[in-house]
Amino acid sequence: MGNSSSLLTQYDLEDLQNHTNHLFSQREIVSLYERFCALDRTGKGFISADEFMGVPEFAVNPLCQRLLKMLEGLNFKEFIALLSAFSARATQQDKINFIFRVYDTDANGKVTASDILQVLRDLSGSFLSDKQRELVLNQALEQAGYTKDSALTTEDFSKVLGNLKMEVEVPVD
Amino acid sequence: MPQLQNAASLSGAVGGIGEKTRDPSLFQPSASEVNLYQLHVEDLLSLNSHAEEDLTVTDLDNKLLLCDLLDISPVLTEAASAIIDDSFTRCFKSNTPEPWNWNLYLAPLWCLGVIFRYGILFPIRVVLLAVGWIIFMALFFPIHMALKGHDTLRKQLERGLVEFMCSVFVASWTGVVNYHGPRPSRRAKQVFVANHTSMIDFIILEQMTAFAVIMQKYTGWVGFLQTTVLESLGCIWFNRLESKDRLVVVQKLKKHVEDPDSNPLLVFPEGTCVNNEYTVMFKKGAFELGCTVCPIAIKYNKIFVDAFWNSKKQSFTMHLMRLMTSWAVVCDVWYLEPQTLHPGETHIEFAGRVRDLIAKRAGIKKVPWDGYLKYYRPSPKLTEKKYTPAPFFIGLYAHGSPKEEAVTQ
């Protein structure tokens, strides 16, 4: 793997920066590109699910399967656009939108109780039964003023989730 | 960085070959763990006594509970952090050297260097290696056959020959090796452990002392050498892909260290080649043999060439070619003070302590990952152990009772 920053021209960098709304600095984009090339071992231009799962820290994450569906097969531009929600410069709305996308698997703009239950199942696995999860969730929804049949939108998510701290520092050398 | 102290002990629980053979029902957490959580939930769900009066729920309180459930940001942050940079991949990254700043005098000098290395040095080295091999083969096999009856003499000569051959190897890449510390002595009940960067670690150590090493069985010309020459030294083979192989190997190791006539045993507890900037977790196999452990730290100087062998990217032959077309391989070897198991220390702690000594001496960093994750995916048991549904219980404890009846499991 050669000196990969030489494969990104200044024009490319500016284009990528615009695409991510300037949420990453140019050095960060270069760093992310090196990382992308390191993960994409066969140089296909995208990272396969298997290559993501080769990162053990990622593979032990309970939400890894959901994130895989969002991440696999993306080219570099789409990859950093997706990850831009984790930049320190990202707005609360960006972060909420990302979390909404994780829940909203069918991408119809609505998150139902069953969508939430599925994510909760990923997180709590065999520690709780489905019935217990449902009970806890319904109770929580009612206390927040929703019902178990409500469909939540991004606005609802913004209301419910307060200030989110969700950032990752991109190492630049 | 999540702390996975259990990684070493769970190395046995690392899943089988490929994900297709993994049956999820085999990896449920233990019954007692599940019971504990069930008890908590039932406790909370059955708190009916302070129902309405104590619930001074304001709008803010209402939303807090749902927000605990919906807020997956910590989990997502860890996942994104792993994608962007993770300590495991860093262990196996070979840093390509920065290209020189080309200018009028450096470029021609570099070209001259290349011509010299490939055109003059490399052929000389190949010839040297070939001559060394011929001498070795011409002496080794006859001695092996002829002196069948006189084992002590035969073994002594064979050891001397192997040490000679390894010196020829080291000379063929112009190895500049600095040995520090007392040379290993032949004694029963001792095992040597070292950090692992490439197969040449073995050659570098072997030229000083004829160790019996435990290594992965290969095919090809390396495999041939293993079965002929290295067998006579008492080397032990294992197959990484056979999980049951482990017990058989431990038996062989135990037998070897008991025998005072056998060659000193050398083990690379990392189980795989790492890039000499980091160490992965040490497997406890070598530390359970009930003998003194003598740590050896090896650190390569990358000034002329990076000695890390990325077995997934290059064959050993290509790796050797690269070494032989570089100026020199420079490294330091430290023989450290022998260590024994402290009273009350577990084998895993012992392995960790020795790893700390080696990492400190060689000036390399430690990561809490099992080297075998290079070949296998982590078992789902690791995920279960790491992530407990805390938000549920924080939320439920903070906001008291539900109005419905308890659900019994």
HADDOCK unambig.tbl for C-alpha pairs under 7 A between the chains (distance, minus, plus):
assign (segid A and resid 2 and name CA) (segid B and resid 96 and name CA) 6.90 0.50 0.50
assign (segid A and resid 32 and name CA) (segid B and resid 84 and name CA) 6.91 0.50 0.50
assign (segid A and resid 35 and name CA) (segid B and resid 84 and name CA) 6.80 0.50 0.50
assign (segid A and resid 54 and name CA) (segid B and resid 377 and name CA) 6.82 0.50 0.50
assign (segid A and resid 55 and name CA) (segid B and resid 89 and name CA) 6.80 0.50 0.50
assign (segid A and resid 56 and name CA) (segid B and resid 373 and name CA) 6.89 0.50 0.50
assign (segid A and resid 56 and name CA) (segid B and resid 377 and name CA) 6.90 0.50 0.50
assign (segid A and resid 56 and name CA) (segid B and resid 378 and name CA) 6.25 0.50 0.50
assign (segid A and resid 57 and name CA) (segid B and resid 82 and name CA) 5.61 0.50 0.50
assign (segid A and resid 57 and name CA) (segid B and resid 86 and name CA) 6.85 0.50 0.50
assign (segid A and resid 58 and name CA) (segid B and resid 79 and name CA) 5.44 0.50 0.50
assign (segid A and resid 58 and name CA) (segid B and resid 82 and name CA) 5.37 0.50 0.50
assign (segid A and resid 58 and name CA) (segid B and resid 83 and name CA) 6.68 0.50 0.50
assign (segid A and resid 59 and name CA) (segid B and resid 378 and name CA) 6.73 0.50 0.50
assign (segid A and resid 60 and name CA) (segid B and resid 378 and name CA) 6.62 0.50 0.50
assign (segid A and resid 60 and name CA) (segid B and resid 380 and name CA) 7.00 0.50 0.50
assign (segid A and resid 60 and name CA) (segid B and resid 382 and name CA) 6.38 0.50 0.50
assign (segid A and resid 60 and name CA) (segid B and resid 383 and name CA) 4.70 0.50 0.50
assign (segid A and resid 61 and name CA) (segid B and resid 79 and name CA) 6.28 0.50 0.50
assign (segid A and resid 61 and name CA) (segid B and resid 383 and name CA) 6.26 0.50 0.50
assign (segid A and resid 62 and name CA) (segid B and resid 383 and name CA) 6.35 0.50 0.50
assign (segid A and resid 123 and name CA) (segid B and resid 389 and name CA) 6.65 0.50 0.50
assign (segid A and resid 124 and name CA) (segid B and resid 388 and name CA) 6.52 0.50 0.50
assign (segid A and resid 124 and name CA) (segid B and resid 389 and name CA) 5.20 0.50 0.50
assign (segid A and resid 126 and name CA) (segid B and resid 28 and name CA) 6.97 0.50 0.50
assign (segid A and resid 127 and name CA) (segid B and resid 34 and name CA) 5.37 0.50 0.50
assign (segid A and resid 127 and name CA) (segid B and resid 37 and name CA) 6.35 0.50 0.50
assign (segid A and resid 128 and name CA) (segid B and resid 38 and name CA) 6.81 0.50 0.50
assign (segid A and resid 140 and name CA) (segid B and resid 65 and name CA) 5.76 0.50 0.50
assign (segid A and resid 140 and name CA) (segid B and resid 66 and name CA) 5.02 0.50 0.50
assign (segid A and resid 141 and name CA) (segid B and resid 66 and name CA) 6.25 0.50 0.50
assign (segid A and resid 143 and name CA) (segid B and resid 62 and name CA) 4.90 0.50 0.50
assign (segid A and resid 144 and name CA) (segid B and resid 62 and name CA) 4.63 0.50 0.50
assign (segid A and resid 144 and name CA) (segid B and resid 63 and name CA) 4.80 0.50 0.50
assign (segid A and resid 144 and name CA) (segid B and resid 66 and name CA) 6.57 0.50 0.50
assign (segid A and resid 160 and name CA) (segid B and resid 63 and name CA) 5.62 0.50 0.50
assign (segid A and resid 160 and name CA) (segid B and resid 66 and name CA) 6.98 0.50 0.50
assign (segid A and resid 160 and name CA) (segid B and resid 67 and name CA) 5.50 0.50 0.50
assign (segid A and resid 161 and name CA) (segid B and resid 67 and name CA) 5.21 0.50 0.50
assign (segid A and resid 161 and name CA) (segid B and resid 71 and name CA) 6.78 0.50 0.50
assign (segid A and resid 166 and name CA) (segid B and resid 73 and name CA) 5.69 0.50 0.50
assign (segid A and resid 166 and name CA) (segid B and resid 74 and name CA) 6.86 0.50 0.50
assign (segid A and resid 166 and name CA) (segid B and resid 77 and name CA) 5.72 0.50 0.50
assign (segid A and resid 167 and name CA) (segid B and resid 77 and name CA) 6.37 0.50 0.50
assign (segid A and resid 168 and name CA) (segid B and resid 77 and name CA) 6.55 0.50 0.50
assign (segid A and resid 168 and name CA) (segid B and resid 80 and name CA) 6.98 0.50 0.50
assign (segid A and resid 168 and name CA) (segid B and resid 81 and name CA) 5.76 0.50 0.50
assign (segid A and resid 170 and name CA) (segid B and resid 84 and name CA) 6.71 0.50 0.50
